[in-house]
Amino acid sequence: MKLFPLAALTAAMVVASLPGHAQTFPEKPITFVVPFAAGTATDQIARALGTQITAETKQAVVIDNKAGASGFIASQSVAKAPADGYTVLITTNTTHAANEHLFKKLPYDPVKDFAPVAALGKGGQIMVVNPSFPAKSVAEFIALAKKEPGKYSFGSGSSSSRMAGELLQQMADIRLLHVPYKSNTLAVTDLLGGQINMMITDTATGLPQVKAGKLRALGFSSSTRSALAPDVPTIAEAGVKGYEMGYWFAAYAPAKTPPAVVKRLNELLVKAAKSEAAKTAFYEPTGTEVFTSSPEELAKFQAGESQKWGRIVKAAGIEAE
């Protein structure tokens, strides 16, 4: 009888115990569900990563945009999807850190209903106004808002965007009218048309409009200036000391997805995020930092972010809807 070394035997037993589809995953197309509209930063990163995963596995990655209700629709659909790894939520802090503090009741549980897969990126936002708006700097915008409290509006199509505006009000001691949208791209459309006065949005959505001369940039929400527009000051250095509000992207599978499948998804997504093609297609053009993690690290990061967002919501005096 042939004897096997203990390590080899253990490895063989582990492999044999894995679900059959986990060993060859993926064997069919994967669907990336995105909580926001086509053209948004989340949509762009999903498409960039999907392209790389298709190149790696030869399986198609389908992008399914389920915009609206602050990510409720997309999150709920993934939470109820088969736990086989073929339906993945590509999302942000909106659905998995902010919503639980902004709404009294969610149709999904951001922790219990999902298996964390991987962090995918993080970045800052850009404060923009219509070129016809009289303020040409953050300080001038604040001065106008202080002069006529409640007259000027800001739009948002994500929790990151909304909280950036709420934090600005809190720290600058101004009062603005909040106008919610299903996505940041829709808010930008109204900003271009003059229906709202200002918004703080992800760079992927706002910066192209600035470079095209259709919007005016007043400041960045991050702690440092963006390499994509080094002449635009941070909101902190423009007069609101200590101001900082960013966003992050991550991937989640339905709860009870086999650990081996989650591990395989993590490997595919992290490799895609670190690829030169993804950096060229999404990360560099949008000023987004490549930020990846293991499933366990994402779970810990999400918990810390939820606590942080809870503090911001409370400090801003926002009552859950």
Secondary structure, 3 states (H helix, E strand, C coil): CCCCCHHHHHHHHHHHHCCHHHHCCCCCCEEEEECCCCCCHHHHHHHHHHHHHHHHHCCCEEEEECCCHHHHHHHHHHHCCCCCCCEEEEEEHHHHHHHHHHCCCCCCCCCCCEEEEEEEEEEEEEEEECCCCCCCCHHHHHHHHHHCCCCCEEEECCHHHHHHHHHHHHHHCCCCEEEECCCHHHHHHHHHHCCCCEEEEEHHHHHHHHHCCCCEEEEECCCCCCCCCCCCCECCCCCCCCCCCEEEEEEEEECCCCHHHHHHHHHHHHHHHCCHHHHHHHHHHHCCEECCCCHHHHHHHHHHHHHHHHHHHHHCCCCCC
